[in-house]
Amino acid sequence: MLNLPVFDTTNVNVWFAQLEAIFQAKKIQSQMVRYAYVVEKLPPEIASDVLDLLNNVPIHNPFDTLKEAIIYRTGKSQERKLNDLFNTLQLGDSKPSQLLRKMKNLLGKNSMSDSLFRKLWMDKLPTHTTQILATLPEDLDLEKTAEIADKISDAATISSVNAPTLRDTPREDEFNKLQQQINRLSEQIDRLYRERLSSAHNLYKSQRRSRSNSRGRNDVYCWYHRKFGQAARKCTKPCNFKQQPTSTSCQKAETPFPTAHEDGVYCWDRKCQPSILR
């Protein structure tokens, strides 16, 4: 009795390749004997698909005939395989190298550039794995790249299992305390900044008021001094205008008209004595 593998519905071609290898090793060449072994291993749902060949055993090459019928009737169409290749197939619990082999099986005899196939495979890998693989030479054999990806995946798995969680280590408390200290320090700096900004603003307002009041007190002039300045001869209170003392003298007038001093005082005398104007 041969120990044959269980029928693989996901990859019928691989299952038949295994059977033929066993038949060759056991030197089983008879088509009828091979046919009988296959029928014995078929699950009910597969057997129903080839029921006509089970009820009427082919006369010529029954094993080869049954094999072709099973592959054709139960196998996925090329469109479905390509859809699985691009959309459905994911890494899951498989290793990157296993994923690569599944993708090659789905691709079958269809052609695809090596660079596109490599990118399609890497897009299905974890981000940290693809970041490391991106540093490798692009012309590195894809099988070698898959082996490196397996090692990266194994290392990540071991690291995640052995790494202690923060809750299990005393460093979590230290981190929390440090974070609280940083928060308090940040609040103190922010409060000091606001206080200094407010003080500077109040000082600026106070200085402006002081200058304004001082200017208001010193610049109180009466109507006469605002209009005539030094030449004003009258003054009404309040008035803070300060008369600037100057000295001058009248020159002989060449005309009979009066001569005006700098302060606006008219002199009718041709020979005016020097005087101090206020």
C-alpha positions as CSV (number, residue, x, y, z in Angstrom):
1,M,0.0,0.0,0.0
2,L,1.5,3.4,-1.1
3,N,1.4,6.3,1.3
4,L,0.2,9.0,-1.1
5,P,-0.3,12.7,-0.3
6,V,-3.7,14.1,0.3
7,F,-5.4,15.7,-2.7
8,D,-4.5,19.4,-2.9
9,T,-7.4,21.4,-4.3
10,T,-5.3,24.6,-4.3
11,N,-2.7,23.3,-6.7
12,V,-3.7,20.2,-8.6
13,N,-0.6,20.2,-10.8
14,V,1.7,20.0,-7.8
15,W,-0.3,17.0,-6.4
16,F,0.0,15.1,-9.6
17,A,3.7,15.9,-9.8
18,Q,4.2,14.3,-6.4
19,L,2.2,11.2,-7.5
20,E,4.3,10.7,-10.6
21,A,7.5,11.0,-8.6
22,I,6.2,8.3,-6.2
23,F,5.1,6.1,-9.1
24,Q,8.6,6.4,-10.6
25,A,10.3,5.6,-7.4
26,K,8.1,2.5,-6.9
27,K,8.5,1.6,-10.5
28,I,4.7,1.6,-11.1
29,Q,4.3,2.1,-14.9
30,S,0.8,0.6,-15.4
31,Q,-1.7,3.2,-16.4
32,M,-4.5,1.2,-14.8
33,V,-2.7,0.9,-11.5
34,R,-1.9,4.6,-11.4
35,Y,-5.6,5.3,-12.3
36,A,-6.7,3.2,-9.3
37,Y,-4.5,5.0,-6.9
38,V,-5.7,8.4,-8.1
39,V,-9.4,7.4,-7.8
40,E,-8.7,6.2,-4.2
41,K,-7.4,9.6,-3.2
42,L,-10.0,11.8,-4.8
43,P,-12.3,13.8,-2.4
44,P,-16.0,13.4,-3.1
45,E,-16.5,16.9,-4.6
46,I,-13.6,16.3,-7.1
47,A,-14.8,12.8,-7.9
48,S,-18.2,14.2,-8.9
49,D,-16.6,16.4,-11.4
50,V,-15.1,13.4,-13.3
51,L,-17.9,11.0,-12.5
52,D,-18.2,10.1,-16.2
53,L,-14.6,8.8,-16.3
54,L,-15.2,6.8,-13.1
55,N,-18.3,5.1,-14.4
56,N,-16.7,4.4,-17.8
57,V,-13.0,3.8,-17.3
58,P,-11.1,4.9,-20.4
59,I,-9.7,2.1,-22.4
60,H,-6.5,3.8,-23.5
61,N,-4.2,5.5,-21.0
62,P,-6.8,5.8,-18.2
63,F,-4.4,7.6,-15.8
64,D,-3.3,10.2,-18.3
65,T,-6.9,10.8,-19.3
66,L,-8.2,11.1,-15.7
67,K,-5.3,13.5,-14.9
68,E,-6.0,15.8,-17.8
69,A,-9.7,15.9,-16.9
70,I,-9.1,16.6,-13.3
71,I,-6.7,19.5,-14.0
72,Y,-9.0,21.0,-16.7
73,R,-12.3,20.7,-14.7
74,T,-11.1,21.6,-11.3
75,G,-8.2,23.9,-12.0
76,K,-8.7,27.7,-12.0
77,S,-8.9,29.6,-15.2
78,Q,-6.0,31.8,-16.2
79,E,-8.1,34.9,-15.5
80,R,-8.8,33.7,-12.0
81,K,-5.1,32.9,-11.4
82,L,-4.0,36.3,-12.5
83,N,-6.6,37.9,-10.3
84,D,-5.4,35.9,-7.4
85,L,-1.8,36.9,-8.3
86,F,-2.5,40.6,-8.3
87,N,-5.3,41.0,-5.8
88,T,-6.2,38.0,-3.6
89,L,-2.9,36.4,-2.7
90,Q,-1.3,37.9,0.5
91,L,1.6,37.0,2.7
92,G,-0.4,35.9,5.7
93,D,1.5,33.4,7.8
94,S,3.7,32.3,4.9
95,K,7.3,33.2,4.5
96,P,8.4,35.6,1.8
97,S,10.0,32.7,-0.2
98,Q,6.7,30.7,0.1
99,L,4.8,33.7,-1.2
100,L,7.2,34.0,-4.1
101,R,6.6,30.3,-5.1
102,K,2.9,30.7,-4.9
103,M,3.0,33.7,-7.1
104,K,5.2,31.9,-9.7
105,N,2.7,29.0,-9.7
106,L,-0.2,31.5,-10.3
107,L,1.7,33.2,-13.1
108,G,2.2,29.9,-14.8
109,K,3.2,30.3,-18.4
110,N,2.2,34.0,-18.6
111,S,5.0,36.4,-19.2
112,M,5.9,39.3,-16.9
113,S,9.1,41.4,-16.7
114,D,11.4,40.5,-13.8
115,S,11.3,44.0,-12.4
116,L,7.5,44.1,-12.4
117,F,7.2,40.7,-10.8
118,R,9.8,41.7,-8.2
119,K,7.8,44.8,-7.3
120,L,4.5,42.9,-7.2
121,W,6.1,40.5,-4.7
122,M,7.7,43.2,-2.6
123,D,4.4,45.1,-2.4
124,K,2.9,42.1,-0.5
125,L,5.7,42.1,2.1
126,P,5.7,44.1,5.4
127,T,7.0,47.7,5.1
128,H,10.1,47.1,7.3
129,T,11.1,44.2,5.1
130,T,10.7,46.1,1.9
131,Q,12.7,49.0,3.3
132,I,15.7,46.7,3.9
133,L,15.3,44.9,0.6
134,A,15.3,48.2,-1.2
135,T,19.0,48.6,-0.2
136,L,20.0,45.5,-2.1
137,P,21.2,45.5,-5.7
138,E,18.3,45.4,-8.1
139,D,20.0,42.7,-10.2
140,L,20.3,40.3,-7.3
141,D,18.6,37.0,-8.0
142,L,15.0,37.0,-6.8
143,E,15.4,33.7,-5.0
144,K,18.4,35.0,-3.1
145,T,16.4,38.1,-2.2
146,A,13.6,35.9,-0.9
147,E,16.0,34.1,1.3
148,I,17.2,37.4,2.8
149,A,13.5,38.4,3.3
150,D,12.9,35.1,5.2
151,K,15.8,36.0,7.6
152,I,14.4,39.5,8.1
153,S,11.0,38.0,8.8
154,D,12.4,35.5,11.3
155,A,14.4,38.1,13.1
156,A,11.4,40.4,13.4
157,T,9.3,37.5,14.8
158,I,12.0,36.6,17.4
159,S,12.4,40.3,18.4
160,S,8.6,40.7,18.9
161,V,8.4,37.6,21.0
162,N,11.4,38.4,23.2
163,A,10.9,42.2,23.6
164,P,9.3,43.0,27.0
165,T,6.3,45.3,27.0
166,L,6.6,48.7,28.7
167,R,4.0,47.7,31.2
168,D,6.3,44.8,32.4
169,T,9.3,47.1,33.0
170,P,9.9,49.7,35.6
171,R,11.0,52.1,32.9
172,E,7.4,53.0,32.2
173,D,7.1,54.8,35.6
174,E,10.4,56.7,34.9
175,F,9.2,57.7,31.5
176,N,5.8,58.9,32.9
177,K,7.6,60.9,35.7
178,L,10.0,62.5,33.2
179,Q,7.0,63.4,30.9
180,Q,5.2,65.0,33.8
181,Q,8.3,67.0,34.7
182,I,8.7,68.2,31.1
183,N,5.0,69.2,31.1
184,R,5.3,71.2,34.3
185,L,8.5,72.9,33.1
186,S,6.8,73.8,29.9
187,E,3.9,75.3,31.8
188,Q,6.2,77.4,34.0
189,I,8.1,78.7,31.0
190,D,4.9,79.6,29.3
191,R,3.6,81.4,32.4
192,L,6.8,83.4,32.9
193,Y,6.8,84.4,29.3
194,R,3.2,85.7,29.5
195,E,4.0,87.6,32.7
196,R,7.1,89.2,31.2
197,L,5.2,90.1,28.1
198,S,2.4,91.7,30.2
199,S,4.9,93.7,32.3
200,A,6.6,95.0,29.2
201,H,3.3,96.0,27.7
202,N,2.2,97.8,30.9
203,L,5.6,99.6,31.1
204,Y,5.3,100.8,27.5
205,K,1.8,102.1,28.2
206,S,2.9,103.9,31.3
207,Q,5.8,105.6,29.5
208,R,3.5,106.7,26.7
209,R,1.1,108.3,29.3
210,S,4.0,110.0,31.1
211,R,5.4,111.5,27.9
212,S,2.0,112.6,26.9
213,N,1.2,114.3,30.2
214,S,4.6,115.9,30.3
215,R,4.2,117.2,26.8
216,G,0.7,118.4,27.6
217,R,1.9,120.3,30.7
218,N,4.9,122.0,29.0
219,D,3.1,122.9,25.8
220,V,0.3,125.1,27.3
221,Y,0.5,128.4,25.4
222,C,-1.9,131.2,25.2
223,W,-3.5,132.4,22.0
224,Y,-1.0,135.3,21.5
225,H,2.1,133.2,21.9
226,R,0.8,130.4,19.7
227,K,0.1,132.9,17.0
228,F,3.0,135.4,17.3
229,G,5.6,133.6,19.3
230,Q,8.5,135.9,20.4
231,A,6.6,138.9,18.8
232,A,3.6,138.6,21.1
233,R,3.0,141.7,23.2
234,K,0.2,140.3,25.3
235,C,-0.2,137.1,27.2
236,T,-3.1,135.4,29.0
237,K,-2.9,132.8,31.6
238,P,-2.3,129.9,31.7
239,C,0.7,130.2,29.4
240,N,4.1,128.4,29.8
241,F,5.8,130.3,26.9
242,K,9.3,131.4,27.9
243,Q,10.5,134.7,26.4
244,Q,14.0,134.4,25.0
245,P,16.1,137.5,25.9
246,T,17.8,139.1,22.9
247,S,19.6,142.4,22.5
248,T,19.3,144.7,19.5
249,S,19.4,148.4,18.7
250,C,17.7,150.6,16.2
251,Q,19.6,151.8,13.2
252,K,19.0,155.2,11.6
253,A,16.0,154.9,9.5
254,E,16.4,156.2,6.0
255,T,12.6,156.7,5.7
256,P,10.2,158.5,7.9
257,F,8.4,155.2,8.7
258,P,8.9,153.5,12.0
259,T,11.4,150.8,12.5
260,A,10.3,147.4,13.9
261,H,12.3,145.6,16.5
262,E,12.6,141.8,16.4
263,D,9.9,141.5,19.0
264,G,7.5,143.6,16.8
265,V,7.9,146.9,18.8
266,Y,7.9,149.9,16.5
267,C,10.2,152.8,17.2
268,W,9.4,156.3,15.7
269,D,12.7,157.9,16.9
270,R,15.4,158.1,14.2
271,K,18.0,157.7,16.9
272,C,16.9,154.9,19.1
273,Q,19.0,153.9,22.0
274,P,19.9,150.2,22.5
275,S,17.3,148.4,24.6
276,I,16.8,145.0,26.0
277,L,13.7,143.4,24.5
278,R,11.7,141.0,26.5
